Amino acid sequence: MELLFNEQDLVDSVCVFTSARERVRPEQVEVDLEFNPDFGFAATALVHGRTVRMNEQDIIDSVALYLRDYHQFSPDSLLVNLSFSETEGFTGSIQVRNNF
């Protein structure tokens, strides 16, 4: 099975991930996703005036945490691929492997 995340889904995932780390509610987190062809994906989260930087692996982990906490997926069964295009913005493709 494949799940597709749009930019808002990715932002929501980073908000949930950051809120768990910083012990705040997800709606208290502002997120800016970034892509640099040389360095890959990153995110900046603003929490109560403090900036939290995240690398590509943190964003991938945030998607796995979001799917675990909100949709009961096993993080070990997920393969997350991030992408960026000028027309579609940030997207994510999540392959869900069956673990029987």
N, C-alpha and C positions, 0 to 999 in steps of 0.2 A: 504494500500500500504506500502511496505517496501523499503527503500533505503539502500544500502550498501556502506559504506565508507572504502577505503583502507587507509593505513598509510599516503600517500601523501595528500589525501582529508582532513584528520584530521590536518595535518601540515598546509595546505592552510587555513583551518578554523581558526586555532590559529593565523596565520599571519594576516588575515583580522581583527580578533577581537582585536589583539594587536595594529594594525595600527590605528584602530578607537580610542582606548584609548590614544595612545601616539601621535596621530596626525602626522603620517608618512605614507609613501606608504607601502603596504604589502610586496613588494619586498625588503624593507629595514629591514625586520625582519627575524632573524634566529631562528628556533625552534628546541628544543630537547624534544621529548615525553619520559615520564618515567612511569614505573610501579613497584610498590613494593607490594607484597602480603599482607603485614601488613597495608599499608597506602593507597593503591589504586593508582589512576592515578594522574599524575602531568605533568606540562610542564615548561620548562625554555625557555624564549624568550630573545634574545639579540638584543637590539635596540641602535644603536650608542654607543656601548661600555658599555651600562647599562643593567643589568640583571633584568628581570621581571619574578617572579615566579607565577605560576597559579596552582590552585587546580583542582580536578576533576569537580566540578561544573562550574568553569570557562571554561573548555574544552567543556563541554556540552553546555554552553551558546554560545560558539564560533561557534559550529555546527549550532545552531538555528539561530544565527545572519547571518552566511554565507548563509544558505538556504533562509532566509528572503531577504537578500540584492541581492543575485545573481540568485535566482530561484523563488521568490515571494511566498514562503510558509509562513503560519502563525505560528510563534513560539509556540503559545498556542496549536497547533494541533500536535506537535511533541513529541515523546517519544524516547530519545536518550540513547542507551546502548553501552558502550565502552567495548572492550575486548582486551586481549593480549594473544598471544601464541608464542612459540619459532619458529614455522614453518611459521606462517602467519604475525607475528608482530602485530602491532596495527590495529584494525579494529573498525568500528562503525556500528551498526544496528539502523536505524531510522524508527520507526513506525509513519506513517502519519495517523492521525485519521480524518475522515470526520466530519466536523461540519456543519450539515444541520439544 
